[in-house]
Amino acid sequence: MLRLRKETARTLISVFFAIALLASCEKYTFRPPEVDPEYPWSLRDDIQPLFTASCATCHGGSLAPDLRAGNAYNSLTRGGYVSLPADNSRLYKKMIAPDHTARSTEAEKLKVLYWITQGAKNN
């Protein structure tokens, strides 16, 4: 009976370690969708929804730039937030700054970067 208990304990320990190994974070790493830099990024369809969902709560008129729909383009272009090279623009630099980085995903940041690179059109 003692031998059976030792075997059962060994089996349970082996099962525990197997489960722990299979459940490791590395095995199930989430990979965000790729963002195509050549895609024609649109303010209306791609960028404004991001601003509305993630930014307009704070940047809704009282804090510059005003990122509400209908105001974002003028606020960004007249306020000097979008410029080339895109990775040096005030908007992109702010999005990747430590105080804002958690407010959007890496894919969303890339969309904004590519939109600026393509001329930050009001489309």
C-alpha positions as protocol buffer text, in pm:
chain_id: "A"
residue {
  index: 1
  type: MET
  ca { x: 0 y: 0 z: 0 }
}
residue {
  index: 2
  type: LEU
  ca { x: 287 y: 235 z: 76 }
}
residue {
  index: 3
  type: ARG
  ca { x: 434 y: 163 z: -268 }
}
residue {
  index: 4
  type: LEU
  ca { x: 101 y: 249 z: -431 }
}
residue {
  index: 5
  type: ARG
  ca { x: 92 y: 581 z: -250 }
}
residue {
  index: 6
  type: LYS
  ca { x: 448 y: 666 z: -361 }
}
residue {
  index: 7
  type: GLU
  ca { x: 362 y: 579 z: -719 }
}
residue {
  index: 8
  type: THR
  ca { x: 44 y: 787 z: -701 }
}
residue {
  index: 9
  type: ALA
  ca { x: 236 y: 1081 z: -557 }
}
residue {
  index: 10
  type: ARG
  ca { x: 501 y: 1054 z: -832 }
}
residue {
  index: 11
  type: THR
  ca { x: 232 y: 1037 z: -1096 }
}
residue {
  index: 12
  type: LEU
  ca { x: 55 y: 1341 z: -956 }
}
residue {
  index: 13
  type: ILE
  ca { x: 382 y: 1535 z: -943 }
}
residue {
  index: 14
  type: SER
  ca { x: 461 y: 1438 z: -1303 }
}
residue {
  index: 15
  type: VAL
  ca { x: 113 y: 1543 z: -1416 }
}
residue {
  index: 16
  type: PHE
  ca { x: 148 y: 1875 z: -1231 }
}
residue {
  index: 17
  type: PHE
  ca { x: 480 y: 1954 z: -1399 }
}
residue {
  index: 18
  type: ALA
  ca { x: 346 y: 1853 z: -1741 }
}
residue {
  index: 19
  type: ILE
  ca { x: 49 y: 2085 z: -1699 }
}
residue {
  index: 20
  type: ALA
  ca { x: 274 y: 2367 z: -1579 }
}
residue {
  index: 21
  type: LEU
  ca { x: 500 y: 2319 z: -1880 }
}
residue {
  index: 22
  type: LEU
  ca { x: 210 y: 2318 z: -2125 }
}
residue {
  index: 23
  type: ALA
  ca { x: 54 y: 2625 z: -1965 }
}
residue {
  index: 24
  type: SER
  ca { x: 366 y: 2839 z: -1984 }
}
residue {
  index: 25
  type: CYS
  ca { x: 323 y: 3191 z: -2119 }
}
residue {
  index: 26
  type: GLU
  ca { x: 576 y: 3141 z: -2395 }
}
residue {
  index: 27
  type: LYS
  ca { x: 381 y: 2865 z: -2560 }
}
residue {
  index: 28
  type: TYR
  ca { x: 67 y: 3075 z: -2590 }
}
residue {
  index: 29
  type: THR
  ca { x: 208 y: 3417 z: -2668 }
}
residue {
  index: 30
  type: PHE
  ca { x: -50 y: 3646 z: -2829 }
}
residue {
  index: 31
  type: ARG
  ca { x: 68 y: 3795 z: -3156 }
}
residue {
  index: 32
  type: PRO
  ca { x: -116 y: 4108 z: -3267 }
}
residue {
  index: 33
  type: PRO
  ca { x: -216 y: 4130 z: -3630 }
}
residue {
  index: 34
  type: GLU
  ca { x: 43 y: 4272 z: -3865 }
}
residue {
  index: 35
  type: VAL
  ca { x: -6 y: 4633 z: -3971 }
}
residue {
  index: 36
  type: ASP
  ca { x: 60 y: 4696 z: -4339 }
}
residue {
  index: 37
  type: PRO
  ca { x: 252 y: 5021 z: -4393 }
}
residue {
  index: 38
  type: GLU
  ca { x: 134 y: 5029 z: -4757 }
}
residue {
  index: 39
  type: TYR
  ca { x: -235 y: 5011 z: -4671 }
}
residue {
  index: 40
  type: PRO
  ca { x: -405 y: 5348 z: -4747 }
}
residue {
  index: 41
  type: TRP
  ca { x: -481 y: 5452 z: -4388 }
}
residue {
  index: 42
  type: SER
  ca { x: -790 y: 5668 z: -4352 }
}
residue {
  index: 43
  type: LEU
  ca { x: -858 y: 5923 z: -4081 }
}
residue {
  index: 44
  type: ARG
  ca { x: -1232 y: 5853 z: -4093 }
}
residue {
  index: 45
  type: ASP
  ca { x: -1220 y: 5472 z: -4104 }
}
residue {
  index: 46
  type: ASP
  ca { x: -899 y: 5380 z: -3923 }
}
residue {
  index: 47
  type: ILE
  ca { x: -760 y: 5662 z: -3710 }
}
residue {
  index: 48
  type: GLN
  ca { x: -1063 y: 5849 z: -3576 }
}
residue {
  index: 49
  type: PRO
  ca { x: -1220 y: 5533 z: -3429 }
}
residue {
  index: 50
  type: LEU
  ca { x: -896 y: 5481 z: -3237 }
}
residue {
  index: 51
  type: PHE
  ca { x: -902 y: 5841 z: -3111 }
}
residue {
  index: 52
  type: THR
  ca { x: -1268 y: 5808 z: -3014 }
}
residue {
  index: 53
  type: ALA
  ca { x: -1217 y: 5482 z: -2826 }
}
residue {
  index: 54
  type: SER
  ca { x: -884 y: 5553 z: -2658 }
}
residue {
  index: 55
  type: CYS
  ca { x: -808 y: 5924 z: -2654 }
}
residue {
  index: 56
  type: ALA
  ca { x: -1117 y: 6146 z: -2660 }
}
residue {
  index: 57
  type: THR
  ca { x: -1200 y: 6075 z: -2297 }
}
residue {
  index: 58
  type: CYS
  ca { x: -913 y: 6304 z: -2198 }
}
residue {
  index: 59
  type: HIS
  ca { x: -863 y: 6490 z: -2526 }
}
residue {
  index: 60
  type: GLY
  ca { x: -1226 y: 6586 z: -2564 }
}
residue {
  index: 61
  type: GLY
  ca { x: -1197 y: 6961 z: -2593 }
}
residue {
  index: 62
  type: SER
  ca { x: -1041 y: 7075 z: -2270 }
}
residue {
  index: 63
  type: LEU
  ca { x: -700 y: 6911 z: -2323 }
}
residue {
  index: 64
  type: ALA
  ca { x: -507 y: 6968 z: -2647 }
}
residue {
  index: 65
  type: PRO
  ca { x: -520 y: 6824 z: -2901 }
}
residue {
  index: 66
  type: ASP
  ca { x: -897 y: 6791 z: -2931 }
}
residue {
  index: 67
  type: LEU
  ca { x: -938 y: 6438 z: -3068 }
}
residue {
  index: 68
  type: ARG
  ca { x: -1316 y: 6429 z: -3092 }
}
residue {
  index: 69
  type: ALA
  ca { x: -1466 y: 6338 z: -3429 }
}
residue {
  index: 70
  type: GLY
  ca { x: -1495 y: 6649 z: -3643 }
}
residue {
  index: 71
  type: ASN
  ca { x: -1223 y: 6832 z: -3448 }
}
residue {
  index: 72
  type: ALA
  ca { x: -923 y: 6598 z: -3454 }
}
residue {
  index: 73
  type: TYR
  ca { x: -785 y: 6679 z: -3797 }
}
residue {
  index: 74
  type: ASN
  ca { x: -778 y: 7057 z: -3750 }
}
residue {
  index: 75
  type: SER
  ca { x: -650 y: 7025 z: -3396 }
}
residue {
  index: 76
  type: LEU
  ca { x: -367 y: 6795 z: -3502 }
}
residue {
  index: 77
  type: THR
  ca { x: -260 y: 6983 z: -3814 }
}
residue {
  index: 78
  type: ARG
  ca { x: -297 y: 7338 z: -3683 }
}
residue {
  index: 79
  type: GLY
  ca { x: -143 y: 7245 z: -3349 }
}
residue {
  index: 80
  type: GLY
  ca { x: 171 y: 7102 z: -3507 }
}
residue {
  index: 81
  type: TYR
  ca { x: 111 y: 6746 z: -3388 }
}
residue {
  index: 82
  type: VAL
  ca { x: 164 y: 6576 z: -3724 }
}
residue {
  index: 83
  type: SER
  ca { x: 485 y: 6624 z: -3920 }
}
residue {
  index: 84
  type: LEU
  ca { x: 741 y: 6428 z: -4112 }
}
residue {
  index: 85
  type: PRO
  ca { x: 933 y: 6221 z: -4037 }
}
residue {
  index: 86
  type: ALA
  ca { x: 636 y: 6055 z: -3868 }
}
residue {
  index: 87
  type: ASP
  ca { x: 837 y: 5896 z: -3590 }
}
residue {
  index: 88
  type: ASN
  ca { x: 941 y: 6248 z: -3481 }
}
residue {
  index: 89
  type: SER
  ca { x: 589 y: 6393 z: -3491 }
}
residue {
  index: 90
  type: ARG
  ca { x: 449 y: 6521 z: -3162 }
}
residue {
  index: 91
  type: LEU
  ca { x: 147 y: 6291 z: -3189 }
}
residue {
  index: 92
  type: TYR
  ca { x: 346 y: 5972 z: -3236 }
}
residue {
  index: 93
  type: LYS
  ca { x: 605 y: 6067 z: -2974 }
}
residue {
  index: 94
  type: LYS
  ca { x: 327 y: 6128 z: -2724 }
}
residue {
  index: 95
  type: MET
  ca { x: 159 y: 5797 z: -2806 }
}
residue {
  index: 96
  type: ILE
  ca { x: 478 y: 5603 z: -2733 }
}
residue {
  index: 97
  type: ALA
  ca { x: 570 y: 5807 z: -2422 }
}
residue {
  index: 98
  type: PRO
  ca { x: 550 y: 5617 z: -2091 }
}
residue {
  index: 99
  type: ASP
  ca { x: 248 y: 5814 z: -1971 }
}
residue {
  index: 100
  type: HIS
  ca { x: 45 y: 5723 z: -2283 }
}
residue {
  index: 101
  type: THR
  ca { x: 185 y: 5392 z: -2407 }
}
residue {
  index: 102
  type: ALA
  ca { x: -76 y: 5176 z: -2233 }
}
residue {
  index: 103
  type: ARG
  ca { x: -365 y: 5369 z: -2384 }
}
residue {
  index: 104
  type: SER
  ca { x: -327 y: 5207 z: -2727 }
}
residue {
  index: 105
  type: THR
  ca { x: -193 y: 4885 z: -2870 }
}
residue {
  index: 106
  type: GLU
  ca { x: 126 y: 4854 z: -3070 }
}
residue {
  index: 107
  type: ALA
  ca { x: -85 y: 4794 z: -3382 }
}
residue {
  index: 108
  type: GLU
  ca { x: -282 y: 5115 z: -3319 }
}
residue {
  index: 109
  type: LYS
  ca { x: 40 y: 5313 z: -3273 }
}
residue {
  index: 110
  type: LEU
  ca { x: 167 y: 5176 z: -3605 }
}
residue {
  index: 111
  type: LYS
  ca { x: -156 y: 5273 z: -3780 }
}
residue {
  index: 112
  type: VAL
  ca { x: -113 y: 5633 z: -3663 }
}
residue {
  index: 113
  type: LEU
  ca { x: 254 y: 5628 z: -3760 }
}
residue {
  index: 114
  type: TYR
  ca { x: 173 y: 5503 z: -4111 }
}
residue {
  index: 115
  type: TRP
  ca { x: -115 y: 5749 z: -4147 }
}
residue {
  index: 116
  type: ILE
  ca { x: 123 y: 6035 z: -4068 }
}
residue {
  index: 117
  type: THR
  ca { x: 388 y: 5888 z: -4302 }
}
residue {
  index: 118
  type: GLN
  ca { x: 129 y: 5886 z: -4581 }
}
residue {
  index: 119
  type: GLY
  ca { x: 69 y: 6258 z: -4533 }
}
residue {
  index: 120
  type: ALA
  ca { x: -190 y: 6260 z: -4249 }
}
residue {
  index: 121
  type: LYS
  ca { x: -471 y: 6314 z: -4496 }
}
residue {
  index: 122
  type: ASN
  ca { x: -819 y: 6419 z: -4395 }
}
residue {
  index: 123
  type: ASN
  ca { x: -978 y: 6120 z: -4566 }
}
